[in-house]
Amino acid sequence: MTAGEERSSCLGGGGGGGFFRFGNWFPEESFQSWGNYARAIRETPTRLVDRMFSRSEDALELTEIKTRSLHEMKKTLTWWDILWFGLGAVMGAGIFVLTGLEARTAAGPAVILSYLFSGVSALLAVMCYTEFAVEIPVAGGSFAYLRVELGDFIAFIAAGNILLEYLVTGAAVARAWTSYFATLLNHRPDDFRIVVPALPHNYNHLDPIAVAVIALAGLGAIFSTKHSSRFNYVTTIIHVGFIIFIVVAGLVHADPTNLTAPHGFAPYGAHGVFQASAVLFFAYVGFDAIATRAEETKNPGRDLPVGLIGSMCVIIVLYCSMALTLVLMQPYDGIDPNAPFAVAFDAVGLWWAKYVVALGALKGMTTALLAAAIGQARYVTHIARSHLVPPCLALVSDARKTPVAATVTMVAGISAFALFTELAVLSNLLSIATLFIFTLVAVALFVRRYYVAGETTAADRNKLVACLAVILAASVGFALGWALDVEGVALYAVAGVVWFLGTLGLQLFLKKARAPKLWGTPLVPWLPSASIAINVFLLGSIDKASYFRFLIWTLILLVYYFFFGLHASYDIAKQAARERNPSEKVVEEGAAAPPAETS
């Protein structure tokens, strides 16, 4: 199938039935007849093995895979755009909503440390992401990175969880937007929601305002990349101004005794601090969307490191400052869990400041929704290029140079989540998906540095696998001990020593197989190993109910993959392999990689 034929098939030009015809959404060979589909299902085990051991290449992600969108996105962004896009994408509902809840119920004044710990985890993940974004500047973000290093199947599982992250993030921010909008108009947060008693608890407060705000953000994302970027950094600058006002005005009315009253700095102990950190990680998510802008960046080697790492450092400082301000203004047990900053200002006599807080929160959340809509669409676009989701979603508008179909699809999905689901349910579920993906990206960075197919010896490959297994086992052991409240230091000391030895083994006994060309993550193997350990530890601090929801989502992903995604991606990969020059040595999508080991 040529590019033109693929476009015709996707858009309904070659078979009748229009855009919504099944064959136009799944134009691959396996879906052209019931007989083809039955054969594909019978071949599922063989195809699964093929996809699990197939790895893409940097060059293919940058050339052939991109061409499946038919039109290229404009390279208009600089480090300035990326920096402010990062601030706008991340600083949304989390800091304004979850800070009060976690300070009151889990961490107390030590919520400052919770933000710092989750911020360090996010920063380590950012550094791992940045090397990939510079070396593989495409719209796919972590999906593209994992396809190259860990294979098609792992990339799909991660992609499904990133999509869940995007859906949940957008929905949570939009629902928080409604709450602060109500506060600005002197109403309670739920006054503008529609209660439907017949629906289950946590899903029965319908939020039509959230849906409207999401739709407006989607229109902004479709309109123009450069114009949206300018709007983003102007509004983000204003938002940062609001945050500075909150910090300065709050510290003027600070009472240092609130840091230890009434029950000490960490009234719920270390477990409470880290439990809050796992939930507050929600406040840092969104920078994966920044990496998806790599395809539109003028100079990825310079602009992406400055934008990604710079924005995250600024965000950590701002978040810790805001958390400190809040717990200095009020005793932790008096903090309002729904509108903490607004109520805190009211409590110290600055009743008018709650309107400034609400307006600042609305500014920040609006910008976050716009930035998220832009990043989400680009992520979906690259997944669709691999045919793991319908290839119609990969098309880039010739007129706008933006992925319109992907944007509309994500807006519809986020709206469905936002209409029904409460913020508390959304935030915990989000943290699991995000931490899981950050761990995979850190593992992928190890593979990138220490393994090259066809060059790395079998012995070195086995050493890499063994060291990674040791690092992961030690991290899981430490996290499980903490989650099960194991007393004493013996387990934690052993886990720490094992983690150290696994990381040291990588440094001493393995030679790096590949060096970054433009920008590399520093302190490899220690930094990505620390990223894995912290992410796994935070995963051990999340509640069981959230893991149950995560399991359900993963099962849904696997059902879709085995019945649709596997066969679509297998077909397009084999077709692409046949169309290439057979004399070229290609390790891609459809052709399983040859054995990497050499004697």
N, C-alpha and C positions, 0 to 999 in steps of 0.2 A: 504494500500500500504506500503510495507516494504521499508527500505532505499534503498535496491538493486533495487527493482522494480521502485522506484522513480527515481533513477539514470538512469536506462535503459530507462524509459519513457522520461526523460529530454534530454537524449543524442541521442535519436532516435533509440535505440536498440530494441524497442518493438512494432513497428507499421509500419516500413517502412517510406520512405519519407525523412529520414535523419534529420539532426539538425534543418532544417528550416520548418519542418512540423508543422502545427498549433497545433496539438495534443501533440507534444513534448514540445512546449513552454507553453501550458496550459493543463497539464495532469490531472487536477482535474475532479471530477465527472460531474460537471455542463457543461463541454465542450466536453463530450464524444459523444454527439449526439445533433441534433437540438431539439429533444424532451426534453432532459435534460436542454438545455439552455433556452427553452421557459418556462419550469417550474421554473427555477431559476429567470428569469425576473419577472414572476408573483409573486414570493415570495420576491421580492426586499424590500418592506416595512418591512416585518418581519425580514429579514436578516439584514437590516440596523439597526433596533432597537437592535438586538442581538450584532452587532459589536460595536455599539456606547456605550453600557453598559458593554462590556467585557474588563477586564483588565488582563494583564499578571502578572507574579510573577518573582521576582529576580531569584529564583532557576531555573525556566523554561527557562529563557533567557540564563542562564549560562550552562544549561545541554541539555535539549531536543532540543531547538531551534538551538543550535550550531551544534548538530549532523547532521542536514540536509545538512551541507556542506560536509559530508562524511569524510573529512580530516581536522585536526586541523592546525591552523597557529602556527608557532614556537614562543615560548616565549624567545626572544633574546634581548629585549630592556631594558635599564636601565634609570635612571633619566637623565643621560648625553645625551643619544639618544633623549629622549623626549624633553629636553630643546632645543637642537639644531634643532630638527625637528619642534618645535614650531616657532623658529625664522625663519627657512627656509620657513615654510608654510605661514607665515603671511607677511613677508617683501618682497613684490613683486612690482607690477607696481604702486600702489597707491601713495606712497611717492614721486616717481620720476616724475609722470605725473600729478596727480590731485592737488598737492600742488600749483603749479603755476597758474593753472586755477582758483582755489577757492580763492587764495590770490588776484588775479587781478579782479575777477568779483563779489565776495561775501563778503569776510572777511577783505581784506587788511592785514596789519601787524598782526591783531588779529587772523590770521589763526593759530597762536600758541595756542590760547585758544580753537579754534575749534578742534585741534588735542587733546588737553588735555581733553576736555569734552567728545569727542567720545571715547577716551582711557579709561576714568573712566567708561563709560558705558560698554565697552568691558571687563574691569577687573571685574566688578560686575558680568557680565554674566559668565566669566571664573570661578569665585568662586562657582556659582550655578552649573555649569557643573561638576566641580571637584568632588563634593560629589557624584554625580551620577556615574561618571567614576570609582571612587574607589569602590563604592558599587556594581556596575553592570559592571564589566570590560569586555565588549563585543564590537564587531566591529560596532555595530549599532549606537553609539553616541546618539544624541537627539532622534532618532526614537525609540530606545529601552527604553529610559527613559520615554518618553511620553506614550508608550504602557503600561508600568507598572502603571503609575500614572493617566493618563487621558483617556486611552482607545484606541482601535484600530483605530477608525475613525479619531480622532484628530491627532494621530501619523501619519496616512497616509497623511493628509493635510500638516503637518509639513515636512514629508519626501519629498513630492513633491516639497516643497519650498526649502528645503536643496539641492535637486538635481538641482533645478534651480540655486541656489547659486553656486554650484560647476560648472555647465555648464558656467555660466556667468563669474565667477572668472577666470577659465582657459582660456576662450576666450579673456577676457580683458587683462590678463597678456601676452598671446601669441601675441596679436596685438600690445601691447606696446613693446614687444621684437623686432618686426619688425621695429618699429619706431626708437628705439635706435640703432639697427643694421645699419639702414640707416645713422643715425647721425655719427656713428663710421667710416663709409666709405665716409663721406662728401657728403651725399645725403639728400634730403628732406624726411620726414617720409613717404610720399605717393609714392615715386619714385619706390618702389618695389612692389606696389600694382597694381592690374589690374582694371581699371575703366570700368564699364559696364553701359552706360547711360540709358539703358532700365529698370534698376532696380530702386526702390525708393531711395530717398535721405537717407543717413545714412546706407544704405545697399548695396551700389553699388561699394564699393572699396574692391574688392576681395583680400584676403591675403593668398596666397599659402605658404609663408614662415612660417606664424603662424601655419598652419596645419602641416608642417613638424616638427616644434619644439615640438608640442603636441605629435606627433607620437613617437618621440625619447624619450620624458619623459615617455610615456606609456610603451615603451620597458624596460626602466630602472626600472619602478615599477614592471613589471612582473619578471624581472631577479632574484632579491633576496632582501628580507627584510633587512637583516643585511648589505649586501654590499651597498644597496641603502642608508641605514641610515648612513654608514660611509662616503659615497660620499657626502651626504647631509651636515653633520656637518663640513667636511673639506671645502667644498665650502662656507658654511654659515660663517665660521670663516673668510675666505677671504673677503666675502661680508661685514661683520662688519668692517673689516680693511678699506675697501673702504669708508664706511660711516664715520668712524673716520677721514679719510683723508679729506673728503668733509667738515666736520664740522671745523676741525682745519685750513685748508687752507682758508676756507671761512671767518672765524672769524678774521683772520689776515687782511683781506681786508674789515672789517665791518665798516659801517658808522652809528653810533647810531641815527643820525637825520632821517634816513630812517624809523624808527619806528613810527614817527609822521608826516612825510612829504609824499605827499603834502597835505593830507586832514585828518590828525589825525590817531590815532592808529586803530580805527574801523570806517572807512569812510562810511560803509554801515549800521552802527548801529548794535544793538544786533540781529536783525532779520538776518542780513547777516552772523554774526558769527555762529548762530545756523543752518542756512541753509547750510553753508559750512560744519559744523560738521556732519550733516546728510549724506552729500555726501562723506566726508572724512572717514566715518565709513567703507567705502569700503577698506581702507588701513589696517584695523584691522581684516577683516574677514579671515577665514581659520583655526582658532583654533578648530572649530568643528572637523576638520580632525585629530587634535592631539588626541582628545578623542577617535576616532575610532581605535587608536593604543593600546588601553587598553588591548585588547585580546592578544597582543603580548608582554606585559610588564611583566617582571619577578616579580616585587614586586609593584603592583598597589597602595597599601596604602602609600608607601613612594615615589615611582618614579613619579606618576601622579601629586600630588600637587606641587612638586618641579618643574617638567617640565612645567605644564600648567601655574601656577601663576608666576613662575620665568621668563619664556619667555615673558609673557605679560608685566610685569613690565619693563624689559629691552627694549622692543619695544616702550613703551610709552616714555621713556627717549630719545631714539634714534630719534623717529619721531619729538618730540617737539624741540630737538636740531637742527635737519635738517631744520625744518620750521623757527626757529629763525635765523639760518645762512642765509637762502635765503632772508628773508625780511630785514636783516641787510646789505646784499650786494647790493641790488637794491631797489629803490622806488617801491611800489607795482604796480603802473600803468605802470612800465617798464618791469615787469616780463613776460617772454615769456610763454604762456599757454601750449605749446607743449613740449618744452625741457627746463624747467625753470633753472635747475642747470647748464647745459652746457652753455646756453646763459649768465647766470649771471657771470660765470667765465670768459667768453670771454669779458664781459663788463668791468671787473676790470683788464684786461690785461693778465690774465692767459689763453690764447687761447688754450694752450696744455692741460689744465685740463679738457676740455670738452671730450677729449678722455678717460681720467681716469673715468669721471662720466659715460660715455656711457658704458665702459667696466664693471664698478661696477654694473650698472643697469642690464646689461645682465646677470652677474653672479647671482644677486639676483633673477631675474625673472626665470632663468633656474632652480634654486633650488626650487623656489615656485611652478613651474609647476610639478617638480618631486614629491614634498611633497603632492601636491594636488592630483596627479594621484594615489598615494598610499592611501590617506585617502578616496577619492571618491569611489574607488573600494571596500573598506571594508564596507563603508556605504551601497552601493548597495547590497553587499553580505548579510548583515543582513536583509535588507528589503525583499530580495528574499527568505530568510529562512521562512518568514511569508507567502509567496506566494502572496503578494500584487503586486509583479512583477514576471515574469516567474522564476520558481525555478532553471532553468539551470544556472542563474546568481549567485546562491549561492555556486556553486561547487568550492572547493579549489583544486588546482592541487596537486596531490600526489608527483610529482617530485619537483616542485618549492615551494610548501607550500604557494602559493599565489593565489588569486582569478583572474585567467587569463580571464575568460569570462566577468566578471564584469568590469575589466580594459579595455578590448577591446571595450566594449559597451560605456563606459563613454568617452573614447578617440574619438570615432566616433561622439558622440553627441557634445562634446566640439569643435571638428574640424568644424562641421557644423555652430555653432555659430560664431567661429572665422573667418571663411571664408567670412562671409557677414556683420557682425554687427559692427558698430563704437563703440569706447570706451565710449563716453558720454552716449549713450543709455544704455550700459551695466552697468555702475557704478551706476546710479540712480535706476535701476530696482533691482540690487543686494541689495542695502541698505534696501529696503522695506522687501524683503524676510528674510534677516538676522535679522533685528530688530523684526519682527513678531515672529520668532522662539525663539529668546532670551526671549521674553516676555512669551511665552508658557512654556519654561523651568523653569523660575522663578515661574510661577503659579504651575507647577508640583512639585517644591521643597516644596511649602506650603502644597500641598496635601500629599506629602511623610511624612512630619514632623507631620501633624495634623490629618491624616485620615488613619485608617487601617480597611479594610473591615472585618465585623463580630465582630469588637471590639469597634469601635467608636460609640457612641450613636447618635440617630437621632438628639437630641438637639445640640450636639457638631458639627455634620455635618452641620446643618443649620446655626450655628454661623460662621463656616468656610466659607460657601458659601456667607453669608451676608457680612462678612468682605472683602472677595475677590472682591465682587461686588462693595463695597464702594471704595476700592483702585483703581480698574479699572475705575470706573466712575469719580473719582476725577482726575485721570491721563488724561483721555480722555477730560474732561472739560478744564483742564489747556492747553492741546495741541491744542484743537479747538479754544480756546480764542486767543492763540498765532498765530495760522494759519490765523485766521480771523482778526487779528490786532485789537483786542478789546482794547480800551484805558482805562487808569486807573488801579488801583491795586486791586479793590474790587473783581473781578472774580478770580484773581490769589490767593489772600489771602484766599478766601473761599475754593477754590480747595485745597490749601495747608493744611488748617486746617482739611478738610474732609479726605484727605489722611492720615494725622497724626493720626486722631481719628480711622480710619479703621485699621491702623497698630497697634496702641496702644490696640485696642480691641482684636486683636489676642494674644498679649502678656499677657493681664490681664485676659481674660475670657476663654481662651482655653488652655488646658493642652496638651503638645506634646505627640502624640501617638507613636512615634518611634524616637529613637536616633541613629545617625550614629555609625557604628561599628568601623570603622578605621579612617576616617577623615570626619569632618563635616564643612559645610559652616558656618563662624562666623556670629554673630550678627543677627540671625534669630529671629524675622521676619523683622527687619529693613533693612538688606542688600537686600534680594530679593524684598522687597517692593520698595526700592529705584531703583533697577534695572528695575522693571516694569514702574515706573514713568518716568525714563530717556528715556527708549526705546520708550514709547508711545509719549513722547514729541518730540523726534527726528523724529518719524514717521509723526508728524504733520508739519514738516519742509520740506517734500519732495514734488516735483512738481506733478501736477494733471496728466500729461501725463504718468508718471511712475506708478501711481495708476491704470490708465486705462490698461496698459500692465499687471500689476499684476492681475487685475480682469480677463483678458482674460486667463492668465495662470491658475488661480484658476478654472475657468469654464472648461478648458481642463482637469484638474485633476479630477473634479467631474464627467465628462462624462466617463473618463476611469474607475473611481472607480465604478460607478453604472453599467457599462456594463461588466467589467472584474474583477477588483481587489476585489470588495466586495464578489463576488461569489467564487473566487479562495480561498481567505483567510477564508471564511465561511466553505467551504468544508474541507480544510486541518485541520481547528480547530476542527470541529466535528469529523473527522476521528481520530485525535490525542486523543480526549476525550474518544472515544470508545475503543481505544487501551490501555488506562491506566487502572489500577486496579480500578474498580468502588467503592471500599471501601475507596479509598483515597479521601480526600477533596481537590479539586484542583480549583483554580480560575485562569483560563487562557483565552487564546485565545478563543476558541470556546464556552466554557461554560459560559454563562452570570453569572456575579457575584451574589451570593445570597445577600439579603438585608443586608447592613452593620449595620443598626441601631439595637440597643437592648433596651429593656425597662429598 
